Amino acid sequence: MAKTLAEKINLLAQAVALLEQRSDVTEANEIINRAKGRLWLSTDNTVVALAGATGSGKSSLFNALTGADLANVSVLRPTTSSTMAASSGKEATELLDWLDIRLRNEVRWADPKFESLVLLDLPDHDSTEAAHRAEVDRLVEAVDQFVFVVDPQKYADSALHNEYLRKMVGYDDVMLVVLNKVDLLSPQDLENCVTDLRDILNDDGLGKVKILQTSTKTGAGIAELKAELAAVAERKNAANARLDSDIKRVAGQLATQLGEKSVGEIAPEQVAKLIDALATAASVETVVDAVDDAVYHRGMLVTGWPFLAWLRKFKPDPIRRLRLGEHRQDQINPVELVRTALPKPSVVGNA
C-alpha cells in the first residue's frame, strides 16, 4: 500500500532521530521542517517560480503571463533585485508570508484555472549581488514548480547547469525549461539550439524535462506556456510532488552514506564463541569455582564438627581471597579502584 506524504515525512523523521549520532542529517531536518510548514498551508495554491539569468527575458515572460507590466524589464545588470509575486490574492497571503516575499501584486487572471496560481519572478541567478543569488537559492528550495528561462546565448551557461539544474535530478515532474527569445533564431538555428539544449539536459540527468519555446516579442509559445501552467495549477499536486521528490532525494543520500543492506544474523556458534571469550576475559570460571568453594567452606563453618569448624576458621574464605564482595554496596565509593586477586587476563581477555 502506497504511503501518504505525511507518513513519509514521519518515517524520515524517525530515521533522522536514529541517525543523528552516525551521519550528517542537517539537510534531512531542513526538508522535514520545510515539508511540515508547506503542508500546514493550503496545497491548493501552487507556487511557480520563474528563474533565469540576466537578459534571459524571464521578467518579460512574467509580464506576459500576468497580462500587466509588473516586473521591471531592462538590459542592465541586475534587472530583478527582489522577488515579485503575482496572485489572485485568495488564500495566498499566508503562503507568501511563509516564503517571506514582500513585493506582491494582486492580479485578475484571464484564465480561471490560474486562480490558485502564485507566480514568482526571482532575481537573476547570475546577479553580481550576493544577496540576490542567496534569494534565488532560498526560494528554489521552497517553491512547488520551477520554470528555468534560458535564451539562445546563455542556455549552456555552466553556472545554471552546475549550480541548479544538475542538482534537480529527480524533479522532472515539477520542472519546465523555457527557451526564450526564439525570434532571434532562424528555423534551422532554432532546431539546432533545441537539440543542443536537450543533449545538455540529458547530460544533467534531466532527460524527461519538457522544453518550451517562447518569444515575448512575437508572442510565440506564450499560449503553450500558459496552458502548461494552467494544467499545473488545476492538478493541485505540485506541492506534494515537489516534497515527495525532496524526501526521496535526501533518503537516498542517507542510504548511500549508511548502506542499504540489512544486518545479517550471527550464527549460533559465533554467539557461543563470543560468550566463551567474554567469560574467559572476565575470569568467570575462576569466580564460579570460588563461589562453589565458598558455599562449602561457609557451610562447614556452621554445620561441621565443632573442632574441625574451629580449624576451618583459620582458612581464608575463597571469595574473600579474591577480594570480591569485601564492602557492602552502600560503602562502595564509585570512584575508588579496588585491586582484586583474579588471575592475569589471558590473550583473549586483553583483546
SULRAMO-V816540 format. One record per residue. N is the residue number from 1. PHI is phi in degrees with one decimal (none if undefined). Layout:
BEGIN
N&PHI / N&PHI
END
This chain:
BEGIN
1&none / 2&-65.6 / 3&-85.5 / 4&-75.3 / 5&-62.0 / 6&-61.7 / 7&-66.0 / 8&-64.9 / 9&-63.1 / 10&-64.9 / 11&-65.5 / 12&-64.4 / 13&-62.8 / 14&-64.5 / 15&-63.8 / 16&-63.1 / 17&-60.8 / 18&-79.1 / 19&-104.6 / 20&-56.6 / 21&-90.0 / 22&-117.8 / 23&-151.7 / 24&-80.0 / 25&-113.6 / 26&-59.2 / 27&-65.1 / 28&-61.7 / 29&-63.5 / 30&-62.0 / 31&-67.0 / 32&-60.7 / 33&-64.5 / 34&-66.9 / 35&-64.7 / 36&-63.2 / 37&-64.5 / 38&-68.8 / 39&-70.6 / 40&-66.4 / 41&-87.1 / 42&-71.6 / 43&-88.6 / 44&-69.7 / 45&-82.8 / 46&-115.1 / 47&-94.7 / 48&-113.7 / 49&-110.3 / 50&-93.7 / 51&-122.9 / 52&-180.0 / 53&-87.3 / 54&-59.2 / 55&84.0 / 56&-76.1 / 57&90.5 / 58&-67.5 / 59&-68.3 / 60&-65.0 / 61&-64.6 / 62&-57.2 / 63&-65.0 / 64&-66.2 / 65&-73.6 / 66&-84.0 / 67&76.6 / 68&-147.8 / 69&-85.3 / 70&-92.5 / 71&-90.8 / 72&-69.6 / 73&-115.3 / 74&-157.7 / 75&-90.9 / 76&-75.7 / 77&-115.4 / 78&-85.2 / 79&-82.5 / 80&-100.3 / 81&-99.2 / 82&-136.0 / 83&-67.2 / 84&-113.1 / 85&-115.6 / 86&-131.3 / 87&-155.0 / 88&-76.7 / 89&90.7 / 90&-79.4 / 91&59.7 / 92&-97.5 / 93&-60.8 / 94&-64.0 / 95&-66.0 / 96&-70.2 / 97&-63.5 / 98&-63.0 / 99&-79.8 / 100&58.7 / 101&-110.2 / 102&-99.5 / 103&-87.6 / 104&-124.8 / 105&-131.8 / 106&-94.8 / 107&-123.5 / 108&-104.6 / 109&-70.9 / 110&-68.3 / 111&-100.7 / 112&-60.4 / 113&-67.6 / 114&-82.5 / 115&-57.3 / 116&-95.6 / 117&-89.9 / 118&-117.6 / 119&-100.5 / 120&-116.9 / 121&-108.1 / 122&-80.4 / 123&-60.7 / 124&-67.8 / 125&-70.7 / 126&-105.8 / 127&-59.8 / 128&-75.1 / 129&-91.2 / 130&-60.8 / 131&-63.9 / 132&-67.8 / 133&-65.1 / 134&-64.5 / 135&-64.3 / 136&-62.6 / 137&-59.0 / 138&-65.2 / 139&-78.2 / 140&-61.2 / 141&-78.4 / 142&-118.7 / 143&-74.8 / 144&-88.3 / 145&-134.8 / 146&-107.7 / 147&-127.1 / 148&-91.6 / 149&-97.9 / 150&-125.5 / 151&-129.1 / 152&-58.6 / 153&-87.8 / 154&-117.0 / 155&-65.0 / 156&-103.5 / 157&-56.5 / 158&-63.9 / 159&-61.8 / 160&-63.9 / 161&-75.1 / 162&-75.3 / 163&-86.9 / 164&-128.7 / 165&-61.2 / 166&-67.9 / 167&-86.5 / 168&-103.6 / 169&-59.9 / 170&98.1 / 171&-109.7 / 172&-55.0 / 173&-71.7 / 174&-121.1 / 175&-142.3 / 176&-130.8 / 177&-117.5 / 178&-112.0 / 179&-88.4 / 180&-95.2 / 181&61.6 / 182&-69.3 / 183&-66.0 / 184&-80.7 / 185&-112.6 / 186&-75.0 / 187&-52.8 / 188&-68.9 / 189&-64.2 / 190&-63.9 / 191&-61.4 / 192&-64.7 / 193&-65.2 / 194&-64.3 / 195&-62.5 / 196&-66.1 / 197&-62.5 / 198&-63.3 / 199&-62.3 / 200&-66.3 / 201&-64.9 / 202&-61.3 / 203&-65.2 / 204&-75.0 / 205&88.2 / 206&-119.5 / 207&-65.9 / 208&-92.3 / 209&-70.0 / 210&-77.8 / 211&-109.1 / 212&-109.8 / 213&-117.5 / 214&-135.8 / 215&-150.6 / 216&-75.8 / 217&-75.9 / 218&-101.0 / 219&85.6 / 220&-63.2 / 221&77.9 / 222&-65.5 / 223&-62.7 / 224&-66.2 / 225&-64.2 / 226&-61.3 / 227&-63.5 / 228&-63.3 / 229&-69.4 / 230&-63.5 / 231&-65.8 / 232&-62.3 / 233&-65.4 / 234&-69.9 / 235&-69.1 / 236&57.0 / 237&-123.4 / 238&-63.5 / 239&-61.4 / 240&-65.0 / 241&-64.4 / 242&-66.5 / 243&-64.5 / 244&-62.1 / 245&-66.4 / 246&-58.8 / 247&-65.3 / 248&-61.3 / 249&-64.5 / 250&-70.9 / 251&-65.4 / 252&-64.5 / 253&-64.3 / 254&-64.8 / 255&-63.9 / 256&-65.8 / 257&-67.5 / 258&-102.0 / 259&90.5 / 260&-98.5 / 261&-75.7 / 262&-76.1 / 263&-72.4 / 264&-74.4 / 265&-76.6 / 266&-88.5 / 267&-62.1 / 268&-54.2 / 269&-66.2 / 270&-70.1 / 271&-62.9 / 272&-62.5 / 273&-62.8 / 274&-64.4 / 275&-62.5 / 276&-62.2 / 277&-65.6 / 278&-66.0 / 279&-63.8 / 280&-64.4 / 281&-62.6 / 282&-92.4 / 283&55.5 / 284&-61.4 / 285&-62.3 / 286&-63.8 / 287&-67.2 / 288&-61.1 / 289&-62.4 / 290&-65.7 / 291&-63.7 / 292&-60.8 / 293&-66.4 / 294&-67.5 / 295&-61.4 / 296&-65.1 / 297&-60.7 / 298&-70.6 / 299&-65.4 / 300&-66.6 / 301&-62.7 / 302&-92.7 / 303&-111.4 / 304&-73.9 / 305&-58.2 / 306&-48.4 / 307&-66.5 / 308&-67.7 / 309&-63.5 / 310&-65.9 / 311&-63.8 / 312&-66.4 / 313&-61.5 / 314&-84.8 / 315&-87.6 / 316&-69.7 / 317&-66.9 / 318&-55.9 / 319&-75.0 / 320&-66.8 / 321&-63.7 / 322&-85.6 / 323&59.4 / 324&-105.0 / 325&71.2 / 326&-72.9 / 327&-116.1 / 328&-72.6 / 329&-60.0 / 330&-76.6 / 331&-104.0 / 332&-77.7 / 333&-86.4 / 334&-63.0 / 335&-103.8 / 336&-90.8 / 337&-91.6 / 338&-115.5 / 339&-71.5 / 340&-110.4 / 341&-103.3 / 342&-64.4 / 343&-59.6 / 344&-60.9 / 345&-57.3 / 346&-77.4 / 347&-59.7 / 348&-63.7 / 349&-62.9 / 350&-64.2 / 351&-67.1
END
